[in-house]
């Protein structure tokens, strides 16, 4: 299941740099999570990093994007497969 940022977000800027998949971006009014990129940090960390750092607890599971741990791991593998390898760039 992907995560979602609610309208309780205070735009504190701490969640965006914590996302290993680049799923969090600044929206028009609050930060937003792209469900296509959110793996709840599966494949990277034991817990969702944005949830860990959020000072107002405004990042719950998104009921509109239900995914199993297996589906999240599959998404993680797809995401890392398409990310450019920064070490091979000239």
SEKOLKOL-900054 format. One line per field, with one value per residue: x, y, z of N, C-alpha, C, CB in turn; residue number from 1; residue in one letter. Coordinates in pm, 1 decimal, decimal comma, always signed. Glycine has a CB too. Layout:
BEGIN
n.px = X;...
n.py = Y;...
n.pz = Z;...
ca.px = X;...
ca.py = Y;...
ca.pz = Z;...
c.px = X;...
c.py = Y;...
c.pz = Z;...
cb.px = X;...
cb.py = Y;...
cb.pz = Z;...
k = NUM;...
r = A;...
***
This chain:
BEGIN
n.px = +84,6;+64,7;+173,0;+16,1;+1,2;-159,9;-389,0;-305,4;-43,2;+240,8;+426,7;+702,3;+931,3;+1087,7;+1032,0;+1062,6;+1348,8;+1406,1;+1293,7;+1374,3;+1303,5;+1228,6;+962,3;+822,1;+709,6;+689,6;+370,7;+93,3;-20,0;+58,1;+300,9;+325,9;+271,7;+378,0;+205,8;+292,2;+561,0;+601,9;+709,4;+675,4;+918,9;+1005,5;+1252,5;+1450,6;+1455,8;+1361,2;+1140,0;+901,7;+1052,1;+967,0;+743,9;+865,2;+1007,6;+819,9;+681,4;+416,5;+262,3;+121,1;+112,5;-39,3;-130,6;-237,6;-557,4;-655,5;-463,0;-387,3;-148,3;+37,7;+314,3;+476,3;+402,7;+491,8;+767,2;+816,6;+758,2;+962,7;+1186,3;+1135,3;+1157,9;+1428,0;+1553,2;+1514,4;+1636,5;+1898,1;+2241,3;+2449,7;+2724,1;+2831,6;+2830,0;+2978,8
n.py = -116,9;+212,0;+527,1;+829,8;+1184,4;+1387,9;+1671,8;+1787,5;+1840,2;+2041,9;+2150,5;+2120,4;+2031,6;+1803,7;+1540,9;+1494,4;+1474,6;+1233,8;+1023,7;+738,1;+669,9;+893,7;+966,9;+1166,9;+1493,9;+1853,2;+1978,4;+2179,0;+2295,5;+2133,6;+1876,5;+1590,8;+1242,9;+1024,0;+751,4;+556,2;+544,5;+503,3;+276,8;+229,5;+228,7;-29,8;-260,8;-79,5;+21,7;-76,2;+53,6;+304,5;+589,4;+857,4;+866,7;+821,8;+1061,7;+1265,6;+1537,1;+1586,6;+1364,9;+1305,3;+1119,2;+867,6;+523,7;+479,2;+422,0;+394,1;+276,2;-8,8;-249,8;-552,5;-679,4;-823,4;-715,1;-453,0;-500,2;-597,4;-364,5;-200,6;-334,1;-285,7;-6,0;+42,5;-75,6;+97,0;+330,4;+558,4;+462,1;+626,0;+605,9;+524,7;+733,4;+974,6
n.pz = +0,0;-88,4;+51,8;+175,0;+188,1;+412,0;+441,1;+672,0;+661,1;+721,5;+556,5;+621,7;+505,8;+567,0;+488,5;+208,5;+125,9;+248,9;+113,6;-58,7;-315,7;-453,1;-448,2;-322,0;-362,3;-382,9;-374,5;-492,0;-261,6;-43,5;+39,7;-177,3;-251,4;-494,8;-590,2;-766,3;-731,8;-463,9;-226,9;+35,1;+147,8;+128,0;+49,3;+82,7;+352,5;+690,3;+791,9;+692,6;+589,1;+561,0;+725,5;+967,8;+1012,8;+1004,4;+1169,0;+1236,7;+1201,6;+955,1;+750,6;+647,7;+554,0;+218,1;+135,0;-120,2;-270,5;-235,4;-161,0;-146,8;+52,5;-119,9;-369,9;-328,4;-307,5;-565,0;-708,7;-609,9;-723,5;-996,5;-1001,1;-923,0;-1134,8;-1348,7;-1275,7;-1343,1;-1350,8;-1158,5;-1125,8;-1361,6;-1535,4;-1746,4
ca.px = +0,0;+139,5;+140,3;-43,8;+19,6;-290,1;-387,8;-245,2;+97,7;+281,3;+532,8;+825,8;+1041,0;+1174,4;+1000,7;+1107,4;+1482,9;+1415,3;+1236,0;+1477,2;+1251,7;+1190,2;+816,3;+763,4;+738,6;+608,5;+249,9;+46,7;-36,0;+130,3;+378,3;+245,7;+342,1;+341,0;+187,4;+366,3;+699,3;+606,8;+716,8;+679,5;+1061,6;+1037,4;+1371,8;+1550,0;+1457,4;+1262,7;+1022,1;+883,5;+1132,8;+889,3;+659,2;+954,2;+1052,5;+708,5;+652,3;+273,0;+196,7;+20,1;+141,8;-96,3;-143,4;-336,0;-652,5;-682,8;-350,3;-357,4;-48,4;+99,2;+459,8;+532,8;+381,6;+581,7;+902,7;+821,2;+766,2;+1099,7;+1276,9;+1112,0;+1209,5;+1574,8;+1598,6;+1507,7;+1714,3;+2030,4;+2355,3;+2528,0;+2867,0;+2877,0;+2817,2;+3104,7
ca.py = +0,0;+337,8;+623,1;+954,9;+1296,8;+1452,2;+1818,0;+1831,8;+1868,0;+2179,6;+2185,5;+2137,6;+1992,9;+1695,3;+1411,5;+1481,6;+1418,0;+1100,6;+921,4;+679,4;+651,1;+1021,0;+967,0;+1283,5;+1621,8;+1965,5;+2000,3;+2317,2;+2343,8;+2047,3;+1772,6;+1482,7;+1117,5;+955,6;+610,9;+469,4;+537,2;+475,3;+136,2;+231,5;+204,4;-171,7;-275,6;+16,5;+33,8;-155,3;+136,3;+417,0;+698,8;+981,5;+854,0;+833,5;+1199,7;+1361,0;+1586,6;+1599,8;+1236,2;+1324,6;+1030,6;+734,1;+437,9;+528,1;+313,0;+383,8;+207,8;-125,1;-339,5;-646,0;-666,4;-877,9;-614,8;-341,3;-543,6;-600,3;-224,8;-158,9;-388,8;-212,5;+130,4;+44,8;-119,9;+206,9;+444,6;+562,9;+430,2;+750,3;+578,6;+498,2;+853,5;+1047,1
ca.pz = +0,0;-90,7;+156,9;+127,9;+279,5;+432,5;+444,4;+797,4;+629,8;+751,4;+461,7;+698,6;+415,1;+613,9;+427,6;+69,1;+108,3;+309,7;+25,9;-144,8;-451,6;-512,6;-462,5;-256,5;-426,5;-335,9;-452,3;-494,9;-124,2;+49,4;-26,8;-232,7;-274,8;-617,9;-552,7;-858,0;-684,6;-320,5;-186,8;+181,4;+173,8;+111,9;-33,0;+128,4;+498,5;+764,8;+814,4;+600,1;+639,8;+570,4;+844,0;+1083,7;+1035,9;+1001,6;+1303,9;+1264,0;+1174,1;+850,4;+637,7;+667,9;+436,6;+121,5;+109,7;-264,4;-335,0;-153,3;-219,3;-53,2;+64,9;-244,5;-473,9;-300,0;-342,9;-711,8;-751,9;-577,0;-825,7;-1121,6;-985,7;-925,1;-1267,0;-1445,4;-1229,5;-1406,5;-1264,2;-1152,9;-1127,4;-1498,2;-1617,8;-1768,9
c.px = +89,3;+95,6;+79,9;-15,9;-112,9;-275,3;-341,6;-96,8;+127,6;+396,8;+667,0;+950,6;+1127,4;+1149,0;+1063,9;+1248,2;+1499,4;+1368,1;+1341,4;+1433,2;+1215,4;+1040,8;+750,9;+807,7;+648,7;+490,3;+212,3;+37,1;+45,1;+215,2;+285,1;+333,4;+288,2;+327,3;+261,5;+511,8;+711,5;+605,9;+711,4;+820,5;+1098,0;+1153,5;+1484,2;+1566,8;+1350,3;+1132,3;+1017,7;+952,2;+1057,0;+800,9;+744,0;+989,1;+940,3;+671,8;+503,8;+193,8;+86,2;+43,7;+90,7;-88,2;-255,2;-433,4;-687,1;-571,8;-302,5;-261,2;+7,5;+249,0;+528,4;+518,3;+473,2;+725,7;+918,3;+833,3;+906,0;+1196,9;+1258,7;+1172,9;+1361,6;+1630,4;+1599,7;+1584,8;+1851,4;+2139,5;+2450,2;+2678,1;+2920,6;+2864,6;+2951,3;+3091,7
c.py = +123,6;+424,2;+747,7;+1062,5;+1370,7;+1604,6;+1873,9;+1864,8;+2015,9;+2226,3;+2209,8;+2095,5;+1877,1;+1562,0;+1391,9;+1422,8;+1278,3;+989,5;+865,9;+662,1;+781,3;+1033,5;+1091,8;+1411,6;+1729,3;+1982,7;+2147,6;+2373,6;+2265,0;+1948,7;+1661,2;+1360,4;+1055,2;+806,9;+514,0;+452,2;+500,4;+324,7;+122,5;+199,7;+56,6;-181,9;-183,3;+13,7;-54,7;-78,6;+249,0;+540,0;+829,1;+981,3;+875,3;+979,5;+1301,7;+1406,5;+1596,4;+1472,8;+1247,5;+1233,5;+889,2;+649,2;+491,1;+414,7;+295,6;+309,6;+92,1;-217,1;-429,7;-618,7;-717,5;-777,8;-494,4;-377,3;-550,9;-458,6;-169,3;-207,3;-318,9;-72,5;+132,7;+0,3;-5,5;+330,6;+442,1;+532,6;+549,4;+726,4;+554,2;+618,9;+922,3;+1193,1
c.pz = +0,0;+26,9;+93,8;+232,1;+289,1;+436,9;+579,0;+780,1;+655,8;+662,1;+531,5;+619,4;+463,8;+543,9;+289,5;+55,3;+167,2;+217,4;-69,5;-290,2;-521,1;-532,4;-405,9;-325,8;-366,4;-429,4;-448,9;-353,2;-22,4;-30,6;-71,4;-254,1;-402,6;-585,4;-645,0;-814,1;-537,4;-295,4;-35,0;+230,3;+172,1;+13,3;+9,7;+280,1;+560,9;+785,1;+711,4;+657,9;+653,0;+694,7;+969,5;+1115,4;+1043,0;+1142,5;+1337,1;+1231,9;+1070,4;+729,4;+667,9;+540,8;+348,3;+88,1;-38,5;-339,4;-248,0;-227,8;-109,7;-44,3;-61,8;-358,5;-453,7;-336,9;-494,5;-767,7;-726,6;-684,2;-960,2;-1114,8;-994,2;-1060,0;-1368,0;-1400,2;-1295,8;-1304,3;-1264,7;-1158,1;-1267,3;-1589,8;-1629,0;-1736,1
cb.px = -96,3;+118,3;+266,1;-198,4;+134,8;-355,5;-525,7;-262,7;+130,4;+321,8;+492,9;+817,6;+1128,9;+1156,8;+851,6;+1103,5;+1584,0;+1335,1;+1117,8;+1518,5;+1131,1;+1259,5;+758,3;+802,2;+718,7;+692,4;+134,4;-89,6;-180,6;+31,8;+488,9;+178,6;+326,3;+447,1;+40,0;+361,0;+767,4;+488,3;+845,2;+577,8;+1100,3;+912,1;+1338,2;+1511,6;+1436,5;+1319,9;+1022,0;+731,7;+1249,7;+802,9;+589,4;+1082,3;+1146,7;+586,0;+714,2;+216,6;+139,6;+19,0;+294,8;-241,9;-170,8;-265,9;-779,4;-700,5;-234,0;-486,9;+66,2;+72,9;+511,3;+464,0;+235,3;+572,9;+934,5;+695,1;+660,6;+1141,7;+1253,8;+960,8;+1163,5;+1630,4;+1509,6;+1363,7;+1727,9;+2055,1;+2428,7;+2494,3;+2897,1;+2799,3;+2712,2;+3150,3
cb.py = -0,4;+413,2;+659,3;+939,0;+1392,2;+1401,2;+1870,9;+1724,7;+1830,5;+2191,4;+2309,5;+2057,3;+2110,4;+1677,4;+1396,2;+1616,8;+1509,3;+1096,8;+979,1;+546,2;+562,2;+1039,3;+845,9;+1287,3;+1612,9;+2096,6;+1913,8;+2326,7;+2339,5;+1972,0;+1717,6;+1525,7;+1020,2;+980,3;+577,2;+526,2;+668,2;+542,2;+71,6;+130,9;+263,7;-254,2;-250,3;+155,9;+180,3;-196,7;+193,6;+445,4;+719,1;+1000,7;+714,8;+754,0;+1239,9;+1298,5;+1720,4;+1715,4;+1178,9;+1470,5;+1028,1;+745,4;+290,5;+581,5;+337,6;+523,4;+306,5;-200,5;-258,8;-792,4;-743,8;-1011,1;-570,0;-301,5;-680,9;-669,7;-139,1;-213,2;-539,6;-203,0;+190,5;-44,6;-232,8;+244,0;+444,0;+701,1;+299,5;+826,5;+460,3;+383,7;+949,8;+1031,8
cb.pz = +121,7;-225,5;+240,5;+102,5;+231,4;+562,9;+412,5;+904,6;+481,4;+898,4;+382,3;+827,9;+391,9;+761,7;+416,3;+2,3;+170,1;+436,8;-53,9;-89,6;-447,8;-643,7;-395,2;-107,9;-580,7;-327,9;-399,5;-565,5;-85,7;+144,2;+66,2;-365,0;-154,1;-732,1;-552,6;-999,9;-708,4;-248,2;-241,1;+240,5;+307,3;+61,9;-176,6;+83,3;+541,0;+900,3;+958,1;+574,4;+551,9;+444,4;+847,6;+1058,9;+928,2;+933,1;+1321,4;+1184,6;+1301,8;+805,5;+608,0;+713,5;+477,5;-8,0;+187,7;-324,1;-361,7;-115,5;-288,4;-96,0;+188,9;-282,0;-475,4;-151,2;-279,1;-769,0;-679,0;-438,1;-842,2;-1151,3;-852,3;-814,6;-1317,9;-1470,5;-1075,0;-1471,5;-1311,6;-1027,3;-1040,9;-1556,3;-1559,7;-1912,1
k = 1;2;3;4;5;6;7;8;9;10;11;12;13;14;15;16;17;18;19;20;21;22;23;24;25;26;27;28;29;30;31;32;33;34;35;36;37;38;39;40;41;42;43;44;45;46;47;48;49;50;51;52;53;54;55;56;57;58;59;60;61;62;63;64;65;66;67;68;69;70;71;72;73;74;75;76;77;78;79;80;81;82;83;84;85;86;87;88;89;90
r = X;X;X;X;X;X;X;X;X;X;X;X;X;X;X;X;X;X;X;X;X;X;X;X;X;X;X;X;X;X;X;X;X;X;X;X;X;X;X;X;X;X;X;X;X;X;X;X;X;X;X;X;X;X;X;X;X;X;X;X;X;X;X;X;X;X;X;X;X;X;X;X;X;X;X;X;X;X;X;X;X;X;X;X;X;X;X;X;X;X
***
